[in-house]
């Protein structure tokens, strides 16, 4: 790179007669060699220059030729040749007679320079060439100015040498291409053999996959049948157990009633134990029946426009009585307006009641908080507590049926509430997720679309 375009030409010459074409070609090759172009590029730019010179000599009677070293748009040095026609070009345009000429150089075309239309071509100088400093350019001008042009016979001999070298290179490339073709054919034969082997293996694999899919379909059908049988069993057993359990609770109330025969203190405690156990059993029966309904798909949401504010108000009133521990506060925040969404109010109430009740059971001090927020077309309903927290590896297990987190704070329950709550949220078109870690409490988040499922 020269650092700045030097407009003083390295060499100038006139193109007026046929003999000048040989001279232009020869001097062009000399200039290309002087600035550092590689041998093949020297031949290319000399050949392109002789073709353009022949076109201009025939079209307008000749041109003035100047060689420059300029900085290109790529910030690299370029050898640029300008041919100023001695007469205006037809239509101020230039198209080479041979379409291959433009491929010999980096750029070739007609440009306006002042009042003249100039034919300009360029070739980039390799980065490995000697730097063309102002001192170097002055040296090259002096050197090129002292070189006398050779005769047409000398240039013809040089062209013959270049042609022979090109033929040798073509022959060498042809031999290399023949070797490559043989190697390619051998490779193709190997690929075809490998393809045949792979096709056989793939066909065998496909048969195995088809057999596996058939077995999986059969297993899936068996699992669906087993799941349906389980749901029917839970529903039938729950339904059959509800009546006797309710009867046990009624008999317990009659025995403990003041109008009945008085009981001893020990008898009263035993009757109360019977009633408490029957109540727990009835809770389990009801949850089993609800879960069976959810699994069998017999719960159909009744979609309606629901205002969250009265839903939260009802939960605040009904669940406050469950916060019996003096160190635990139940906080139900008012939802932001407008608090409307399309959902099933009863099912949503069951989910939130379940989550808040669950938080109150496992929180010994602090608070259980229910809050709502709306963002990007979804409502987020979060129930957070300051309880013991749940280890990350148990976050999904607590949504399994009958699973309860082990620990010192374990309280009564069936392990069916959270699985049932997640199924209801899924029916409502939303998700139920848990964020928790030991010692930092838990947050159950229900996300529901504003417009319903």
N, C-alpha and C positions, 0 to 999 in steps of 0.2 A: 504494500500500500504506500502511495507516495505522500500521503498526508494532505494533499490538495491537488486538484486537477491542474496540470500544467498545459496550457493551451498552445505553447510553442511546439510545433511538430518535431518528431524525431527525424522525419525525412519527407521531402516533397518531390513530386515528379509529375510529368505531363503524359497524358494518354491521348495520342493523336492518330497513330497509324497502327497497322496490324502488328508490326514488330514490337511496338510498345507493350503489347499484351504479354509477351515473353518476359520483358524487362520488369513489368509490374509484378508478375508472378515471382520472379527471382528475388526482387528486392523485398517483396512481402515476406518471403520465407526467411530472408536474412534478418529483417526487423523482428519477426517472431522468435527467431533463435536468440537474438540479442537481448530481448526482454525476459527470456527464460521459459518460453513455451516448450513443452515436450515435443519430441520429433513428430509424433502422429498429429498433434495439434498444429505444428508448423505446416505440414502437408495439407491439412484440412483448410486452414485459412488461406494458403497460397492458391489452392484449387478454387475455392469460393471467389477469391479476388479475381482470378483470371476469367472465370465465367461471367462475373458482373462487368468486368472491363470489356469483354467481348460484346455483351448486350448493349452497353452504353455507346461503344464505338459504332455499332450498327444503327442504333436508334437515333442518336443526336450528334455523332461525329467525334466523340471523345469526352474526356473529363480531366480535371485536375485532381491528383491523388495526394492525400496527406495522411501520415501515420502519427497517432498520438498515444500516450500512456495516460489513462484517466482513472479516476476513482468511480467504481460502479455503485449502484444502489445497495448492493450487498456489502459495501465497505471493503471491497477487494479491488485490486488493481486489474484493469482490463486494457488489452491492446485494441484500440479503436481505429478503423480506417474510414476516412471520409472521401467520397468521390463526388466532386462538384461538376455536374454536366456543363459542357460549353454552350449548350442551348437548352431551352425549357423542355422538360419531359412531357410527353403526351398525357394531358390530364393531370399533370403534377403527381403522377403515380409511377411506381416501379414494381413490376412483378418479374422475377427471374424466369428465363425460358425453361430452365430445369427446376422442377420442384424439389430436387434433392439438395440444391445449394443451401437452402435455409437450414438444413439439418447439419451442415458442416460447421456452423458458427453458433454462438449463443444468441445473437440477435442480428437481424437484417431487415432493413426497411427504409423508406423515404421519409425524411423529416424536413420541416421548413426551418431554415437558418437565415434570418433577415429576409431578403427578397428571393433567395435561391432555394431550390428544392435539392437537398443533398441526400445521396444514398449512403447510408451508414451501416457498418457491420462491426461486431466486436467479439472478442474471445477472452475469457477470464484467464489471468496469469496464475499459475499454481502458487500456493502459499509457500512452497519450499524454494521458490526462486529467490534470487538476490534482490534485496529491497531496492526499489527504484527511487532513491533519494535525488534531490536536485543535482547533486554532484554527479551521481551515476547517470542521470539523463543527459547532462552536458557531455559526459564522456561518450555515451552512445551516439549522440548527434555527430560528434567529431569522427568517431570510428566509421559510422555509416556514410558520412560525407566523403571519406577518403576511399571507400570501396568503389571500384569501377564495375559497372554492370557487365555481365558476360554476354556472349553472343547467343543467338537463337539456337545454334547447335549445342552450345553448352547447356542451355536450359532444357533442350529436348533430351540430351543425355541424362540430365538429372531427373527428368520426368520418367525416363525409361527405368532408371535405377529404382525410383519410388514405386513404379508399377511392378517391377520384378519383386521388390520387397513385399508389396501388397499381395502379389500372387503367392509368394512363399507363406505369408501369414494366413492367407485363405486356405492354402493346401494343408498347413498345419492344423488350422481350425477344423477343416473337413475331416482330417484323420482323427482328431480328438472327438469330433461329433460321431464318427463311426464307432469308436470305442465306447462312447457314452451310449449309443443306440444298442450296442450288444449288451452292455451292462443293464440298460433299461429293460431290454427284452428278457434277460435272465431274471431281473427283479420282478417283472410282470408274471413270469411263469411261477416264481415263488409265491407272489401275492395270490395268484389264482389257486395254487395248491392250498395255501393257508385259508383262503376264502372258502374253498370246498370243505376243508376240515372244520372251520368255524360254523359253516352252514349246518353240517351234520350235528355238531355239538349244540348249536342253537335250537335245531329241531328237537333234539333229545331234551334239552332244557325246557322248551315250550311244552312238550308233553308232560314233563314233571310239574310245570307251573299249572297247567290245566287240571291235572289230577289234584294238585294242592288246593286250587281254588274250589274244585268240586267238594273236597273234604271240608274246606273252610265254610262253604255254603251249608253243608250238612250240619257242621258243628254250630253255625250261627242259628240255623233253624231249631236245633236242639236247645240252644241257650234261650232263644225267644220263647220256646214252649215251656222251658223250665221257669223262666221269669214270669210268664203268664200264670203258670201253675202256682208259683209262690205267691203272686199277688192275689189270686183267687183264694188260696189257703189263708193268707193273712186276713183278707176281707171276711171270709166265712167264720174263721176262729174268733176274730175280733167282734163280729156281730153276735155270735153265740155267747161270748164271754160277757158282753155288756149287760145283758139282763140279770144273770146271777150275781155279778159284782154289784150292780145297782141295788139288788135285793139285800145283799149283805150289808151295804151301807145303810139302807132303810131300817133293817133289824137292829143295827148298832144304835141308830138314833132313838128307836123305840125303847131299847133297854136303858139308854142313858136319860130318857125323858123323865122329868120330875113327876109326871102323873103315874109312872110305872112303879113297881115295887122298888124300894131303895136298894142300892147295891153297896157292898162293902168297898172300902178304898181300893183294895186289890182288884176286885171285880171291875170297878170303874176304870182302873188303869188298863186292864185287859181288854175291855170293850172299846176304849179309846184307841188301843193298839190295833184292834181289828178294823175299826173305822178308818184309821190312818193308812193301814196296809191296803184296804179296799180302795181308798181314794187314789193311792199310788198306782194300783193295778188298773183302775178305770182310766187314769191318765195315759198309761201305757197302751191300753186297748184303743182309746180314741186316737192316739198318735199312729198306732199301727194301721188303723182303719183309714186315716187321712193319707198315710204314705201309700197304702195299697191303691187308693183312688187316684193319687197322682201318678203312680207307675202305670196303671192300666189306662190312663188317658181319659178318665171319666170326669175330670175337672175341666170345665170349659169357662174361661174368663168371660165375665159380663162387662164388655167394654163401655165406658162412659167417661164424660169429662169430669175429672175429680179435682176438687180444691184441696190442697195439702193442709191449709190452715185449720179447718175443722178436724181433719184426720189427726194432726199433731195435738190439737186441743183435747180430743177424746183420749188419746194415748197418755197425755199429761195427767188427766184426771183419773183414769182407771189404773195406771201403773204406779202412781205415787204411793198407793197403799202397800205396794210390794217392797218399797224401800224402807224396810223396818230396822236396818242397822243404823245406829246413831251416827256413825262416821261416814256414811255414804249418802251423797246427794244426787237426786235425779234432776237433770237439766234438759228440758225440751225447748230448743230455740224456735223462734217464730220463722217460718219459711219466708224468703224474699218474695215480693209481689212482682209480676203476677205469678201465683203459685198453682197454675193449672197444668194438668197432664192427662192424657187419655190412658186409662188403666182400669183394673177391677179394684174398687175401693175395699171390698171385703178381704180379698186375697192379699192386697198390699198391707192392710191393717194386721193380718195374721203374721206376715213376715216381720214387720217392725216390732210387733208385740213380742214375738219369739226372741228377736235379737236383744231387745231391751231387757226382757226377763232374764235371758241368759247372762247378760252383763251384771245385773243385780245379784244373781246367785253367786257369781265368782269374785265379786269385788268386796273386800273387807273394809277398805277406807278410801276416801277420795270421792269420785263422782262417776256417774254414767251419763253420757251426753248424746242427745239425738239432734242432728242438724241437717240442713238441706242446702244445696246450691245448684244453680243452673248454669250450664256452659255448653256451647256448640250443639244445641238441639237435644241435650240430655240432662236429666235430673240426677244428681248424686245425693243419696241419702246415707249418711254415715252414723253409725252407733259406736262410740268409743268409750272405753272404760279404763280405770286405773288399777285393774286387777293384776294377777301374777304374770300374765303374758303367756305366750305359747311359742315353743321352739320352732324354727323355720321348717324342720323336717316333718313336723306334725300338721302343717297348715292344710294339707289336702286330706289327711287322715281324719280330721275332725268332721269332714263332710261325708264320711262313710257311716253306714247304718250301725247303730249300737256301739260306736266307738266313743270312749270318754278319755280325756287327757288324764293320765295318772298324776298324782301329787297329793300334797298334804291338804290342799284347799278343795279337794273333790267333794262335791255335794250331790244330793239326790238328783236323779234324772234317768232318762232312758237311752240317750244318745241318738234320738230320732229327730230332734227339733231342727238342727242345722241341715241335715239332708233334706228334710221336708221343705225348709225355707228356700234352699237353693233350687229345688224342683219348681216351687211356685214362682220364683223370680224368673226362671227360664221360661215358664209358661207366659209370663208377662212380657217376654221379649228382652229381658235384661240380664245382668250378671251379678253375682254375689262373690266378693273377694275379701280376703283377710290380710291385714298387715299387723304383725305382732312380733315381739321378741321378749324373752324372759326378763321380768323386772320392769318393763316399760308399758304394760297394758296391751290392749288389743283394740283394733278398729275394723269393724265389719262394714263394707261399703256396697250398697245396692246402687247400680247404675241402670236407669230406665230411659227409653226414648220418650220425648215429649209427646209425640204423635202416636204412641203405642206400637205394638209389634207389627 
